[in-house]
Amino acid sequence: MTTTNSSKLRIGGMLVGYYRLCPRKAWLSMRGIWMEQESDTVALGRLLDEHSYDRSDKHIEINAEAPDGTPLVGKIDRANLKNGVLHETKKSRSCEDAHVWQVRFYLWLLTRNGVTRSDGSPFRGQLDYPLLRRTECITLEPEHTDELVATVSTIRALASQETPPARLLKRTFCTKCAFDELCYG
């Protein structure tokens, strides 16, 4: 198995979400193993993202550096710059913890770059679930920043592992995961 060169590792919001959901999924994706192209669930999510909101304020890319020098990257679904809100669009709340940490990661990137709202306060995040007609407000607190620093360090260590982490005890979301067959098939 090819190892990931951790010196060239760039950590993004999706990878943070994968790690929070399942370290094995994060490890596999860092090795270029992508099963999403076969997933109807992922295809529906992409379609939802493409058609839910005005395209003019979508897909903002941001880069930063973690305190340890690790390059950080983010592709934010959309932002309302006037109101200082980052939006991330999701299909369902089944993996909400991973979604929340993905948004916190993006808020952290803005903080790392010194970007604030026009009044100097930090941006806030919002998870949008258009199919459920629900939203969830997300903030970045100091303890979240500490956890993100630790998560980046852990992902760097994970990238150096020769073998994947153990499979999770099968959770309900595993059956809808693009990696289900690879892990449990």
C-alpha positions as semicolon CSV with decimal commas, in nm:
position;residue;x (nm);y (nm);z (nm)
1;M;0,000;0,000;0,000
2;T;0,127;0,346;-0,084
3;T;0,187;0,572;0,211
4;T;0,082;0,933;0,212
5;N;0,368;1,181;0,214
6;S;0,273;1,374;0,526
7;S;0,511;1,657;0,430
8;K;0,284;1,727;0,129
9;L;-0,038;1,666;0,317
10;R;-0,300;1,940;0,291
11;I;-0,587;1,906;0,532
12;G;-0,929;2,022;0,421
13;G;-1,273;2,048;0,572
14;M;-1,399;1,733;0,405
15;L;-1,105;1,535;0,546
16;V;-1,175;1,673;0,895
17;G;-1,538;1,565;0,854
18;Y;-1,432;1,220;0,735
19;Y;-1,198;1,186;1,032
20;R;-1,470;1,286;1,279
21;L;-1,706;1,037;1,120
22;C;-1,465;0,748;1,061
23;P;-1,082;0,758;1,078
24;R;-1,070;0,463;0,835
25;K;-1,259;0,666;0,572
26;A;-1,013;0,953;0,623
27;W;-0,715;0,717;0,590
28;L;-0,852;0,560;0,270
29;S;-0,926;0,898;0,112
30;M;-0,574;1,024;0,196
31;R;-0,447;0,732;-0,012
32;G;-0,655;0,831;-0,313
33;I;-0,921;0,566;-0,261
34;W;-1,248;0,736;-0,351
35;M;-1,569;0,539;-0,363
36;E;-1,800;0,840;-0,391
37;Q;-1,825;0,821;-0,770
38;E;-2,037;0,506;-0,719
39;S;-2,260;0,651;-0,447
40;D;-2,616;0,761;-0,521
41;T;-2,621;0,943;-0,186
42;V;-2,316;1,152;-0,282
43;A;-2,463;1,223;-0,626
44;L;-2,784;1,347;-0,463
45;G;-2,582;1,568;-0,228
46;R;-2,394;1,724;-0,520
47;L;-2,717;1,785;-0,707
48;L;-2,868;1,947;-0,398
49;D;-2,562;2,171;-0,361
50;E;-2,574;2,276;-0,726
51;H;-2,941;2,368;-0,729
52;S;-3,025;2,490;-0,378
53;Y;-2,883;2,842;-0,377
54;D;-2,777;3,127;-0,602
55;R;-2,448;3,042;-0,769
56;S;-2,306;3,394;-0,728
57;D;-2,202;3,342;-0,367
58;K;-2,089;2,980;-0,377
59;H;-1,768;2,783;-0,344
60;I;-1,527;3,020;-0,182
61;E;-1,179;2,873;-0,145
62;I;-0,957;2,964;0,148
63;N;-0,611;2,854;0,256
64;A;-0,433;2,886;0,589
65;E;-0,161;2,722;0,790
66;A;-0,201;2,531;1,117
67;P;0,022;2,629;1,410
68;D;0,247;2,330;1,327
69;G;0,286;2,449;0,965
70;T;0,042;2,203;0,807
71;P;-0,129;2,355;0,502
72;L;-0,505;2,388;0,550
73;V;-0,755;2,425;0,267
74;G;-1,126;2,482;0,250
75;K;-1,395;2,505;-0,011
76;I;-1,690;2,675;0,149
77;D;-2,028;2,603;-0,010
78;R;-2,137;2,965;0,009
79;A;-2,097;3,275;0,219
80;N;-2,310;3,574;0,300
81;L;-2,025;3,822;0,340
82;K;-2,253;4,112;0,429
83;N;-2,388;3,925;0,732
84;G;-2,068;3,730;0,806
85;V;-2,216;3,382;0,769
86;L;-2,059;3,075;0,609
87;H;-2,309;2,820;0,482
88;E;-2,254;2,449;0,433
89;T;-2,532;2,257;0,257
90;K;-2,606;1,898;0,359
91;K;-2,870;1,647;0,259
92;S;-2,948;1,505;0,603
93;R;-2,848;1,529;0,967
94;S;-2,730;1,167;0,987
95;C;-2,363;1,269;1,024
96;E;-2,423;1,602;1,193
97;D;-2,117;1,593;1,421
98;A;-1,892;1,562;1,116
99;H;-2,082;1,845;0,945
100;V;-2,047;2,072;1,249
101;W;-1,672;2,014;1,267
102;Q;-1,634;2,077;0,895
103;V;-1,799;2,419;0,940
104;R;-1,589;2,492;1,251
105;F;-1,281;2,407;1,044
106;Y;-1,382;2,667;0,782
107;L;-1,444;2,926;1,054
108;W;-1,098;2,845;1,191
109;L;-0,944;2,905;0,847
110;L;-1,098;3,252;0,842
111;T;-0,966;3,318;1,193
112;R;-0,618;3,195;1,092
113;N;-0,629;3,453;0,811
114;G;-0,752;3,733;1,037
115;V;-1,084;3,762;0,851
116;T;-1,371;3,905;1,055
117;R;-1,710;4,057;0,992
118;S;-1,731;4,429;0,919
119;D;-1,784;4,503;1,291
120;G;-1,474;4,303;1,388
121;S;-1,664;4,005;1,528
122;P;-1,592;3,654;1,401
123;F;-1,789;3,491;1,122
124;R;-2,044;3,235;1,223
125;G;-2,143;2,922;1,039
126;Q;-2,470;2,773;0,936
127;L;-2,554;2,420;0,832
128;D;-2,834;2,426;0,578
129;Y;-3,054;2,120;0,528
130;P;-3,280;2,230;0,240
131;L;-3,465;1,899;0,211
132;L;-3,549;1,915;0,581
133;R;-3,610;2,292;0,575
134;R;-3,380;2,326;0,877
135;T;-3,070;2,521;0,966
136;E;-2,819;2,487;1,248
137;C;-2,608;2,780;1,372
138;I;-2,239;2,701;1,433
139;T;-1,982;2,908;1,623
140;L;-1,612;2,866;1,683
141;E;-1,518;2,879;2,051
142;P;-1,162;2,864;2,192
143;E;-1,207;2,499;2,297
144;H;-1,308;2,415;1,938
145;T;-0,988;2,575;1,811
146;D;-0,785;2,361;2,053
147;E;-0,965;2,050;1,929
148;L;-0,904;2,145;1,565
149;V;-0,531;2,186;1,635
150;A;-0,532;1,839;1,794
151;T;-0,735;1,696;1,504
152;V;-0,485;1,828;1,248
153;S;-0,203;1,666;1,445
154;T;-0,392;1,338;1,465
155;I;-0,470;1,341;1,092
156;R;-0,100;1,402;1,018
157;A;-0,014;1,095;1,229
158;L;-0,291;0,896;1,059
159;A;-0,144;0,984;0,719
160;S;0,183;0,816;0,822
161;Q;0,021;0,489;0,926
162;E;0,101;0,194;0,699
163;T;-0,229;0,019;0,766
164;P;-0,581;0,156;0,795
165;P;-0,751;0,202;1,131
166;A;-0,984;-0,077;1,237
167;R;-1,334;-0,085;1,097
168;L;-1,596;0,079;1,314
169;L;-1,853;-0,136;1,478
170;K;-2,111;-0,107;1,207
171;R;-2,320;0,204;1,260
172;T;-2,645;0,290;1,089
173;F;-2,474;0,541;0,860
174;C;-2,226;0,278;0,736
175;T;-2,489;0,123;0,509
176;K;-2,517;0,454;0,321
177;C;-2,142;0,517;0,314
178;A;-1,964;0,484;-0,019
179;F;-1,699;0,272;0,158
180;D;-1,949;0,024;0,310
181;E;-1,871;-0,256;0,063
182;L;-1,496;-0,200;0,097
183;C;-1,512;-0,217;0,478
184;Y;-1,781;-0,478;0,531
185;G;-1,843;-0,641;0,190
